[in-house]
Amino acid sequence: MRKIFVIGIGVGDPDHMTMQAIRALNQVDVFFIPDKGSEKSALRDLRISICERFIENAGYRTVGIDVPQRNASGDYLAGVDDWHGRLAELYGDRFERELGDNEVGAVLVWGDPAIYDSTLRIIERLRANGLALEFEVIPGISSVQVLAAKHRIALNQIGEGVLLTTGRKLADGFPNEAGTVVVLLDGVQAFAGLADQDLDIFWGAYLGTEHEILRSGKLAEVKDEIVALRKAARERHGWIMDIYLLRRSDPRK
């Protein structure tokens, strides 16, 4: 039976690769490399460089997969479901054509496969559709962990929880019962709309790479700088991957 490793590779620093991930890399016959176009070629190139650095036997193959754009208009959940369906067709086709019955394939996932990534849902969709496929998940160091480490902070405040969410959800306002909110996938910079609240922000972009940018402080004082940095970085590199943490400046409020 075909087997797929879903391997978390961290967020840009090859030194974040775990020993478990490196052992898995060295069992793989075919790597399926998603390609999101020329603007995000650095993401593809890093996956390839990780293979070249850590795999001892160069007999493996790589197969590119052109990732389609998600339809951002209309109903959000319907758009995501349609996008996942198209991705499942692409991956299913490549798995069947490129991976022999007793071969091992791998998908290399930024950060950790279980945190705001679609790969596991795609794999389960393929299996539900009848593709005979065994798979194993290798956890990776996530952007959430790296953000906290770079800013030298604990994720949680004493006795408080941590909420992981998206910019789309944060646009509804800072959750009243939340102690700390970690925000991923914020293309609309929702934090800028919360500047009238007494919040601290810890922001990072391109974490773990040579282009890493970090800023922190009172949200009202640094939000404009972060917006400007984000805009300039996106124009310079053609893409941006950022994450931030918000918490009340006075946790008693």
RACORZI-V323007 format. One line per field, one symbol per residue. ss: DSSP state (H for helix, E for strand, - for the rest). psi: psi as a letter, one per 40 degrees, with the letter a starting at -180 (. if undefined). burial: 1 if it has 9 or more other ideal C-beta (glycine too) atoms within 8 Angstrom, else 0. Layout:
ss=???
psi=???
burial=???
This chain:
ss=-EEEEEEE-E---HHH--HHHHHHH----EEEEEE--HHHHHHHHHHHHHHHHH------EEEEEE---------HHHHHHHHHHHHHHHHHHHHHHH-----EEEEEE-E-------HHHHHHHHHH----EEEEEE----HHHHHHHHH----------EEEEEHHHH---------EEEEE-----HHHHH----EEEEEEE-------EEEEEEHHHHHHHHHHHHHHHHHHH----EEEEEEE-----
psi=iiihhhhheafdhdeehidddddddeehdhhhhihfiddfdddddddddddddehdheeiiihihhhiihheiahddddddddddddddddddddddehideihiihhhhbheehfieddddddddddeehhhiihhhiihiddddddddefiidiiheiihhhaiddddeeihhdehdhhhhifgeefdddeeeeigiiihiiifheieehhhiiahdddeddddddddddddddeeiihiiihhihdhee.
burial=0111111111110101110011011101111111100001101101111110011000010110100000000000001101111111011101100110001111111111101010110110111000101011111111110111011000111001011011110110010001111111010011100110001111111111100110110110011001101100110010111111111100000
